[in-house]
Amino acid sequence: MNITSSITFLPCSDIRATEAFYHGLLGLRVAQRQGDNLTIFDTGYGYWGFCAYADGRKPLSGPKGVCLSLNLPDNQAVLDAYEQLKDRARVWRAPVLHPDFPVFSFFILDPDGYLVEFQKIKEAL
């Protein structure tokens, strides 16, 4: 098996708002658009695809939903990202060292309520 990358597909309610968030605000490269309802973003190590499904599928957000995590090189990079985003995005949790995990991170919410985490994992993956 020769896997070259991965894509996670998630439902969204408004593809334009999703593009404005992930491309416009976060700066992720648009890898591909498929019609008027699907956009795939390049995270640098894999892809996130968002689709406004015609069947009305609801986003998988909320307290039991999906968390999308972006790994940063160090704690200072996490703090820098927070400073860049805190007034431009809905902050769910400010930067903190988690008591149960070796992770320093903060969370913002995308237009559909997906948690987007910016983190530094203290132990190598």
Secondary structure, 3 states (H helix, E strand, C coil): CCCCCCEEEEECCCHHHHHHHHHHHCCCEEEEEECCCEEEEECCCCEEEEECCCCCCCCCCCCCCCEEEEECCCHHHHHHHHHHHCCCCEEEEEEEECCCCCEEEEEEECCCCCEEEEEEECCCC
